[in-house]
Amino acid sequence: MAKLTRDEFISALKEMTILEIKELVDAMKEEFGVDPSAVAVAAAPAAGAAEEGPSKVNVVLTSAGANKIAVIKIVRDITGLGLKEAKDIADNGGNVKEGVDKAEAEQLKAQFEEAGATVELK
């Protein structure tokens, strides 16, 4: 049997479910008499947090689409900017709102997409 490198082992762990990791920990306890659960429990939340991504994101308008007037209205409602500033964002794209919770950002993205705009969350 070929020896796994550290990176290969970590890759294999990333593909496992929590239940499979628990079974692996139990097998290690039985085979080696070692309790690696303290390490496995500490690593599990860190891996879950990495998969979720950042909790704060920026809402970036990339394209206003065909219905630019509706997009300008949404930009004004969200940001409180004047007509000219909102039109500049609709024409050129850019950050609409920075440091927004992910749930709120998804709602804003849905509003823009409903109006025909293209939005990215960064």
HELIX and SHEET records of a PDB file:
HELIX    1   1 ARG A    6  GLU A   15  1                                  10    
HELIX    2   2 ILE A   18  PHE A   32  1                                  15    
HELIX    3   3 SER A   37  GLU A   52  1                                  16    
HELIX    4   4 LYS A   68  THR A   79  1                                  12    
HELIX    5   5 LEU A   83  ASN A   92  1                                  10    
HELIX    6   6 LYS A  102  GLU A  114  1                                  13    
SHEET    1   A 3 GLY A  94  ASP A 101  0                                        
SHEET    2   A 3 LYS A  56  SER A  63 -1                                        
SHEET    3   A 3 THR A 118  LEU A 121 -1                                        
END                                                                             
